[in-house]
Amino acid sequence: MDRQPPRTTSDAIDLYIRTYYSLLRSSGDVRVRAFEEAHLYSESSLHLGARDATPDVAAFAYSAARLPDCMTVVRRIVLGQSHEQFEAAGLAVQSWRRVRTRGRRRPLRWDGGETLAVFVTSTSDIDDLVPIVTAYQIEWNKLRRAMTESTAGARLLSGEEIETAELSRVLGIDAQGMSTLQAALGVNWEPSLREMAAREADFFIRLLNGSFSEYQRAAQRWWGGIEPSYLRDERPRRRPVYFVSSNTHSLSNLIGGYSRLHRDELVEFVERQNPEGLRQPLEAALARADEDEVAALSYYLMRLFIHDGQDGPEAQLARRAAVQQWDSDSGILSIESPGHVDVSAQLIELSSIVPERLDQRVRMKGIESLANSDAVIINIDYPLGMAAFHHLSRLAQGVNQLRGIYVMGKAATLNGRIGDVMISTVNYDEHSKNSYLFHNCFVAGDVQPWLREATVFDNQKALTVRSAFLQNRDYMSVFYREGYTVLEMETGPYLSAIYEIVSPNRHPDDQIVHLSNITPFDVGILHYASDTPYSRRQSLLSKSLSYFGVESTYGCAIAILRRIFSDEIRRLATNE
C-alpha cells in the first residue's frame, strides 16, 4: 500500500518561512536583522556555524557566490516581478547597470549606489534569496567583529597591506578557510574586506507585490520571446516538441561540434593560457588519442575560450559570433533571456542537424532520416524551483504535441559521491506536499556507458526542497530513513505542471499522485550530485564542480539526446 512520507517539515524552518513572508507583506523596507533569529535557530545544513562566534566562511562563500560583487556597497534590496512594478515604486531600473552572480542566474539591476533590484519569477526566488542575504549579513558581521577587535583590522582599514597568515589568525580560520574567503570576495578581495571592516552589514529588503498572476505574466513574456522563432516558417500545424531542461552548452556541444571541429584553436588557447591548469590533461588525452576525454575537456574549455578577453573585446565578440553562426548552421538557435526573463532557450530543428558534426556517442543507425523530421527540441536553461512549473505550463499551452519532457539538473545526494548520477521514480514535493509516482524513461544502463568515474543509481526517491538553506540535518534524516536520497529544487514543480498537462484538473495538494500510466509522452529526469551534505561538508560550499562535473553532465545529456533521436527515428519510420 502506498503511504505518504511523514510530515517532517521542521518546526524551526516553518517558523523561519512564516517569519519572512509575514514581514515582507509590509509596504516598506524590512530590516534583514528581523530574520536573523529565525535563521540562526533553523539550524540550516548549509549554515552549521551560524551561532558560532567564529566566521563560517563556507556559508559566507556559498552566499557570496549567489550575490553580485557590488553587495559590499549595497544597503537596500528591492524584489519585483516586472519593470512596471519597479517604475511604479519610483525605481527606473531599465537605466540601471546589469550585474550578475557566479552561482545563480537571476536578473539583477544596480543603481551604482546602495540599491539593488532583483527580478523574481516565482516564490522560489524569495525562498532562495532571503536566507542567502541573511546568512551573508550574519557572516559579514562576524568577520567585521573579528577585524575591528584587532590591531590588524585597524591597519587594514588604514589601507596597510596585511599578511594573509595574520588575517587568517585574526579571523580564526585556517589557511583553507582563508583561501575560500578570498575566492568568495574575488580578485578585489582586499578592498572588499576593507569595506566590510568599515561598516556593519544592515541590509533592507522590500517585496513589491508578489502575486501568482504576475508570475504567470512573466512566464507569458518568456514564451512570447520564444514563440515567433518556434513558428518562424509556414507549416500546416505546429511542430512536435521534445522539451529539455538542462543548460545552454551540453546539447549544443554534442550536436554542433564546434569544439571538436576547431580543435586547433582550442589547443592554441590552452597552450597560451593554461586555464585552470588544464593544459597537461589535454596534452595527455591527445597523446593517447582518447577521443572521449579530449571531447570532455574541449566542451569544458569552450566557455573559457568564448569569454576569453585577453585579446580585446572585439576578438571576444568575433569568437562568440563565429560559434553562434556555426551552431545556427547546425540547426541550433539560441535565444538569450526571452521576454527579458533570465531563462535562456535553444530551439534545435532536428531536420537541420548535420550528422557529421554530431558527437560519436549520439550517432546511431538511421540518424540521416532526421532530415525529414518536422520536430524541434526546445531546451531551456533550467529555471529555479517554482519557475519550472510556470515555464513548462506556459510552453505546453503554446505547442501542439509534446513528445517528451526531459529534466537534467544538479542535486544533493545523501548516499552517493559528488559526480554520481541519480534516477528517481518517486518524488515528494515540498511546494504541493504531493508524493508523485512516475515512470522515468531512463534506467542506469542508459547513462552508465558514458561514465568512467561516476556511478549511476536508479530507482531512487527525490525530495524537492524550497531552498538549499531551508533544510536541516534532523529534517533530512527523517526523509533518509524513508528512503529519500536525492535533494533538489525542480522535479516537484515540473511534475505538478505535467499533471496539469495530462489532466483536466489543477494539480492536487497533499496527495499521492500516480503519473506512471497517464502520460502519453516520455518523462525522463536525471540528476548529478553536486553536494553531499552528510559527508562532513565536502560539498559545493567549499568545492566547485568545475571540470569534475563534466563527465556526469555530458553522460546525462548523451542519454537524453539518444532517447530523443531514437524516438524520432522510430516515429518517422512508422509515420506516427
C-alpha positions in Angstrom: 0.0 0.0 0.0 1.3 3.5 -0.9 1.8 5.8 2.0 2.8 9.4 2.3 6.2 10.3 3.8 5.9 11.6 7.4 5.0 15.2 7.9 8.6 16.2 8.7 8.9 19.8 7.9 11.0 21.2 10.7 9.1 23.5 13.1 12.1 25.8 13.1 12.2 26.0 9.3 8.4 26.5 9.2 8.8 29.4 11.6 11.6 30.9 9.5 9.4 30.7 6.3 6.4 32.2 8.1 8.6 35.0 9.6 9.9 36.4 6.3 6.7 36.0 4.3 4.7 37.8 7.0 7.2 40.6 7.4 7.6 41.0 3.6 3.9 41.8 3.4 4.9 45.2 4.7 4.7 48.0 2.1 8.0 49.4 3.3 11.6 48.2 3.7 12.2 45.4 6.2 15.5 45.0 8.0 17.2 41.7 7.4 18.1 41.6 11.0 14.4 40.8 11.6 15.0 37.4 10.0 18.3 36.6 11.8 16.9 34.9 14.9 14.7 32.6 12.9 17.6 31.9 10.6 20.0 31.1 13.5 17.7 28.6 15.1 16.6 26.9 11.9 20.0 25.0 12.1 20.3 25.0 8.3 22.6 22.3 7.0 24.3 24.9 4.8 25.0 27.2 7.8 26.0 24.9 10.6 28.2 27.6 12.1 25.6 30.2 12.2 25.6 30.6 16.0 29.3 30.2 16.4 31.5 33.3 17.1 34.0 32.1 14.5 33.1 33.0 10.9 31.5 30.2 8.9 33.4 31.0 5.7 31.9 28.1 3.8 28.4 29.5 4.3 29.6 33.0 3.5 31.3 31.8 0.3 28.1 30.0 -0.8 26.1 33.1 -0.2 28.6 35.5 -1.8 28.7 33.4 -5.0 24.9 33.9 -5.3 25.1 37.6 -4.8 26.7 40.3 -7.0 30.1 41.8 -6.2 28.5 45.1 -5.6 27.0 43.8 -2.3 29.8 45.4 -0.3 28.2 48.8 -1.0 24.6 47.8 -1.4 22.2 48.6 1.6 18.8 48.1 0.1 17.4 45.1 -2.0 14.1 45.5 -3.8 12.3 42.5 -5.2 9.9 42.8 -8.0 8.3 40.9 -10.9 8.3 43.4 -13.7 9.8 46.7 -14.9 6.3 48.2 -14.4 6.4 47.3 -10.7 9.8 48.9 -10.2 8.8 52.0 -12.1 5.6 52.4 -10.1 7.8 52.3 -7.0 9.9 55.1 -8.4 12.8 52.9 -9.5 13.9 53.4 -13.1 15.6 50.0 -13.3 15.8 49.9 -17.1 18.6 52.5 -16.9 20.5 50.8 -14.1 23.6 48.6 -14.6 23.1 44.9 -15.2 25.0 42.8 -12.6 25.5 39.1 -12.3 26.4 36.4 -9.8 28.7 33.4 -10.2 26.3 30.8 -8.7 22.8 31.8 -9.6 21.1 33.0 -12.8 18.8 35.9 -11.8 18.1 39.3 -13.5 19.7 42.0 -11.3 20.0 45.8 -11.7 22.2 48.0 -9.6 21.8 51.8 -9.4 25.6 52.2 -8.8 24.9 53.2 -5.2 23.1 51.4 -2.4 20.1 49.9 -4.2 19.9 46.5 -5.9 16.8 45.5 -7.9 16.1 41.7 -8.1 13.6 40.3 -10.6 11.7 37.3 -9.1 9.9 34.8 -11.3 8.4 32.6 -8.6 8.1 32.2 -4.9 11.3 30.0 -5.1 13.3 33.2 -5.8 12.1 34.6 -2.4 12.8 31.3 -0.6 16.3 31.2 -2.1 17.3 34.9 -1.8 16.1 35.7 1.8 18.2 33.0 3.5 21.2 33.8 1.3 21.2 37.5 2.2 20.6 36.7 5.9 23.5 34.3 6.0 25.7 36.8 4.2 24.8 39.5 6.7 25.4 37.3 9.7 28.8 36.2 8.5 29.8 39.6 7.3 29.3 41.0 10.8 31.2 38.1 12.3 34.1 38.9 10.0 33.9 42.6 10.8 33.8 42.0 14.5 36.9 39.9 14.3 38.7 42.5 12.3 37.7 45.6 14.4 38.7 43.9 17.6 42.3 43.5 16.5 45.1 45.9 15.6 45.4 44.1 12.3 41.9 45.2 11.4 42.7 48.9 12.2 45.8 48.6 9.9 43.7 47.0 7.2 41.2 49.9 7.4 44.1 52.5 7.1 45.0 50.9 3.8 48.0 49.0 5.0 48.6 45.6 3.4 48.2 42.7 5.9 49.9 39.3 5.5 47.4 36.6 4.7 48.6 34.4 7.5 48.0 37.2 10.0 44.5 37.8 8.7 43.8 34.1 8.9 44.9 34.2 12.6 42.8 37.3 13.4 39.7 35.8 11.8 40.1 32.5 13.5 40.1 30.4 10.3 42.7 28.1 8.8 44.6 28.5 5.5 41.9 26.7 3.5 39.2 28.9 5.0 41.2 31.9 4.1 41.5 30.7 0.5 37.7 30.1 0.5 37.1 33.7 1.7 39.5 35.2 -0.9 37.7 33.2 -3.6 34.3 34.3 -2.3 35.3 38.0 -2.5 37.0 37.7 -5.9 40.2 39.3 -7.2 39.5 42.6 -5.3 39.2 40.7 -2.0 41.3 43.2 0.0 39.2 46.3 -0.9 36.1 44.3 -0.3 37.4 43.2 3.1 38.1 46.8 4.0 34.5 47.7 3.0 33.3 45.0 5.3 35.5 46.1 8.2 34.4 49.8 7.7 30.7 49.2 8.4 28.3 46.8 9.9 26.1 45.0 7.4 22.5 46.2 7.9 20.5 45.3 4.7 16.9 46.2 4.0 14.6 44.1 1.8 11.3 45.2 0.2 9.0 43.0 -1.8 6.9 44.8 -4.4 3.7 42.7 -4.6 4.3 39.0 -5.3 1.2 37.7 -6.9 0.7 34.4 -8.7 -0.8 36.2 -11.7 2.4 38.3 -12.0 4.4 35.1 -12.1 2.2 33.8 -14.9 2.6 37.0 -16.8 6.4 36.7 -16.5 6.1 33.2 -18.0 3.9 34.6 -20.8 6.5 37.2 -21.6 9.1 34.5 -21.7 7.1 32.3 -24.1 6.3 35.4 -26.2 10.1 35.8 -26.7 10.4 32.1 -27.9 7.2 31.5 -29.9 8.0 33.6 -33.0 11.1 31.5 -33.6 9.2 28.3 -33.0 6.6 29.4 -35.6 9.1 31.1 -37.9 8.1 29.2 -41.1 4.7 28.3 -42.6 3.6 24.8 -41.7 0.2 23.2 -41.7 0.5 22.5 -38.0 2.7 23.3 -35.0 5.7 21.1 -34.9 6.1 18.3 -32.3 8.3 19.3 -29.4 10.8 17.5 -27.3 11.2 19.6 -24.2 14.6 19.6 -22.3 15.5 21.5 -19.1 19.3 21.4 -18.8 21.8 24.1 -19.6 22.9 26.1 -22.6 26.1 24.2 -23.5 25.6 20.4 -23.4 23.2 19.8 -26.3 24.9 22.5 -28.5 28.3 20.9 -27.9 27.1 17.4 -28.7 25.1 18.5 -31.7 27.0 21.4 -33.2 30.5 20.1 -32.5 32.4 23.4 -32.9 35.0 22.5 -30.3 35.7 19.1 -31.9 36.0 20.5 -35.4 38.0 23.6 -34.4 40.4 21.7 -32.1 43.5 23.6 -33.2 42.0 26.9 -32.0 41.3 25.4 -28.6 44.7 23.7 -28.3 46.4 27.0 -29.1 44.3 28.8 -26.5 45.1 26.2 -23.8 48.8 26.3 -24.6 48.9 30.1 -24.4 46.8 30.5 -21.2 46.6 27.1 -19.4 43.2 27.9 -18.0 42.5 26.2 -14.6 45.7 24.1 -15.2 44.1 22.0 -17.9 46.9 22.1 -20.4 48.6 19.0 -19.1 45.4 16.9 -19.0 44.5 18.0 -22.6 48.0 17.2 -23.9 47.9 13.8 -22.2 44.5 12.9 -23.6 45.6 14.0 -27.1 48.8 11.9 -26.8 46.9 8.7 -26.1 44.2 9.6 -28.7 41.5 9.4 -26.0 38.7 11.0 -28.0 36.1 10.9 -25.2 38.4 12.6 -22.8 39.5 15.2 -25.4 35.8 15.9 -26.1 35.0 16.3 -22.4 38.0 18.8 -22.0 37.1 20.6 -25.1 33.4 21.0 -24.1 34.5 22.5 -20.7 37.1 24.7 -22.3 34.6 26.2 -24.8 33.1 28.6 -22.3 36.5 29.8 -21.2 37.6 30.1 -24.9 34.5 32.1 -25.9 34.7 34.5 -23.0 38.4 35.0 -23.1 39.0 38.7 -23.1 42.8 38.9 -23.2 42.9 39.8 -26.9 40.3 42.5 -26.5 36.5 42.8 -26.7 36.3 42.8 -30.5 38.1 39.4 -30.7 35.8 38.1 -28.0 32.7 39.2 -29.8 34.1 37.7 -33.1 34.6 34.3 -31.4 31.1 34.4 -29.9 29.6 35.3 -33.3 31.6 32.5 -35.1 30.3 29.9 -32.6 26.7 31.2 -32.9 26.9 31.1 -36.7 28.3 27.5 -36.6 25.5 26.4 -34.2 22.9 28.1 -36.4 24.2 26.1 -39.4 23.8 23.0 -37.2 20.2 23.7 -36.6 20.6 25.4 -33.2 19.1 28.8 -32.5 19.9 30.4 -29.1 17.5 33.0 -27.5 19.1 34.9 -24.7 16.7 36.0 -21.9 13.5 35.8 -23.9 10.9 38.3 -22.8 13.6 39.8 -20.5 13.3 36.8 -18.3 16.7 35.2 -17.4 15.8 31.7 -18.6 17.6 31.3 -21.9 16.3 28.9 -24.5 17.6 27.0 -27.6 15.5 25.8 -30.5 17.1 22.8 -32.3 15.5 21.7 -35.5 16.1 18.0 -36.0 15.9 18.4 -39.8 18.8 20.8 -39.8 21.2 18.6 -37.7 24.4 17.8 -39.6 25.2 14.1 -38.8 28.9 14.6 -39.4 29.1 17.2 -36.7 27.5 15.0 -34.0 29.5 13.6 -31.1 30.2 10.0 -32.0 28.3 8.9 -28.8 25.0 10.2 -30.1 25.3 8.9 -33.6 23.1 5.9 -34.3 21.6 3.9 -37.1 19.0 5.9 -39.1 20.3 9.3 -37.9 20.1 10.5 -41.5 16.3 10.1 -41.5 16.1 13.1 -39.2 16.4 15.3 -42.3 12.7 14.5 -42.9 11.7 15.4 -39.3 9.4 18.4 -38.5 10.1 18.1 -34.8 12.1 20.6 -32.7 13.9 20.3 -29.4 13.2 23.3 -27.0 16.0 23.3 -24.5 15.8 25.8 -21.6 18.4 26.8 -19.1 16.8 25.1 -16.1 14.8 27.6 -14.0 14.8 27.8 -10.2 12.1 26.0 -8.2 8.5 27.0 -8.9 9.6 28.9 -12.0 9.9 25.5 -13.6 6.1 25.0 -13.1 5.2 28.3 -14.7 7.6 27.9 -17.7 6.6 24.4 -18.6 2.9 25.2 -18.1 3.1 28.1 -20.5 5.2 26.2 -23.1 2.7 23.4 -23.1 -0.1 25.8 -23.9 1.8 27.1 -26.9 2.8 23.8 -28.6 0.8 21.2 -30.3 2.3 17.8 -29.4 4.8 17.1 -26.6 6.9 14.0 -27.5 8.9 14.1 -24.3 9.9 16.1 -21.2 13.4 15.6 -20.0 15.0 17.3 -17.0 18.7 17.3 -16.2 20.0 19.1 -13.1 22.1 19.2 -10.0 21.1 17.7 -6.7 22.5 16.8 -3.3 22.9 13.1 -2.6 22.5 11.6 0.8 24.2 8.3 -0.1 26.5 8.9 -3.1 29.5 10.9 -4.1 29.9 14.2 -6.0 29.5 13.5 -9.7 27.3 10.4 -9.3 24.0 10.3 -11.3 20.7 9.6 -9.6 17.5 8.5 -11.4 14.3 8.8 -9.4 10.8 7.3 -9.8 9.3 8.8 -6.6 9.3 12.5 -5.7 8.0 14.3 -2.6 7.4 18.0 -3.4 7.5 20.5 -0.5 5.6 23.0 -2.6 2.4 20.9 -3.2 3.1 18.4 -0.4 2.3 15.7 -3.1 4.1 12.4 -3.4 4.5 11.8 -7.1 5.0 8.3 -8.5 6.0 8.3 -12.1 7.7 6.2 -14.8 11.1 7.5 -15.5 12.1 6.6 -19.1 15.7 6.3 -18.1 17.5 3.5 -16.2 21.1 3.2 -15.1 22.0 1.4 -18.3 21.1 4.5 -20.4 23.8 6.6 -18.6 26.5 4.3 -17.2 28.1 3.5 -20.5 29.1 7.2 -20.9 30.7 7.5 -17.5 34.1 6.4 -16.3 34.4 7.5 -12.7 30.9 8.2 -11.6 28.2 5.6 -10.6 24.5 5.7 -11.6 21.8 4.9 -9.1 18.3 4.3 -10.5 15.0 3.6 -8.6 15.8 6.5 -6.2 13.4 8.7 -4.3 13.8 12.5 -4.6 12.8 15.3 -2.3 12.1 18.7 -3.9 13.1 21.4 -1.3 12.0 25.0 -1.3 15.6 26.3 -0.9 19.1 24.9 -0.2 19.1 26.7 3.1 15.6 25.6 4.2 16.6 22.2 5.4 18.5 20.9 8.4 20.1 17.6 9.4 17.2 16.4 11.5 14.8 17.1 8.7 16.9 15.3 6.1 17.5 12.3 8.5 13.8 11.6 8.7 13.5 11.5 4.9 16.6 9.5 4.6 15.1 6.8 6.9 12.1 6.8 4.4 14.5 6.1 1.5 14.7 9.7 0.1 18.3 10.2 -1.1 18.1 12.9 -3.7 17.5 16.6 -2.7 16.9 19.1 -5.5 14.6 22.0 -6.4 12.8 21.5 -9.7 11.3 18.0 -10.0 8.2 18.6 -8.0 7.2 21.8 -9.8 7.8 20.0 -13.2 5.7 17.1 -12.1 2.9 19.4 -11.0 3.0 21.0 -14.5 3.0 17.6 -16.1 -0.1 16.6 -14.1 -1.9 19.6 -15.4 -0.8 19.0 -19.0 -2.5 15.5 -18.9 -5.3 16.1 -16.5 -8.5 18.2 -16.7 -7.9 19.5 -13.2 -5.3 21.6 -11.3 -2.7 19.6 -9.5 -3.9 18.4 -6.0 -2.2 19.2 -2.7 -1.1 16.7 -0.1 -1.9 13.6 -2.1 -0.3 10.6 -3.6 -0.3 11.2 -7.3 0.2 8.4 -9.8 1.6 9.7 -13.1 3.0 6.4 -14.3 0.2 5.4 -16.6 -1.3 8.7 -17.7 1.5 10.5 -19.5 1.3 10.0 -23.3 4.9 11.2 -23.7 8.3 10.4 -22.2 9.2 11.7 -18.8 12.9 11.5 -18.1 14.5 13.0 -15.0 18.3 12.8 -14.3 20.3 14.4 -11.5 24.0 14.5 -11.0 25.3 15.1 -7.5 26.9 18.4 -6.7 26.6 18.3 -3.0 26.9 15.6 -0.3 25.5 17.2 2.9 26.2 14.0 5.0 29.9 13.7 4.1 31.3 16.1 6.7 30.5 19.1 4.5 32.5 18.0 1.5 30.2 19.9 -0.7 29.7 22.8 -3.0 30.0 25.1 -0.1 33.8 24.6 -0.4 34.2 22.7 -3.6 33.2 23.7 -7.1 32.3 21.0 -9.6 34.2 22.9 -12.4 35.8 20.3 -14.8 35.0 17.5 -12.3 31.3 17.8 -13.2 31.8 17.5 -17.0 31.6 13.7 -17.1 28.2 13.4 -15.3 26.8 16.4 -17.1 27.5 15.0 -20.5 26.7 11.5 -19.6 23.2 12.7 -18.8 23.0 14.9 -21.9 24.1 12.0 -24.1 21.4 9.7 -22.6 18.7 12.4 -23.3 19.8 13.0 -26.9 20.0 9.3 -27.7 16.5 8.9 -26.3 15.1 11.8 -28.4 16.9 10.7 -31.6 15.8 7.0 -31.3 12.2 8.1 -30.6 12.1 10.4 -33.6 13.7 7.9 -35.9 11.1 5.4 -34.9 8.3 7.9 -35.3 9.5 8.8 -38.8 9.7 5.1 -39.7 6.2 4.3 -38.6 4.7 7.6 -39.8 3.0 8.5 -36.5 
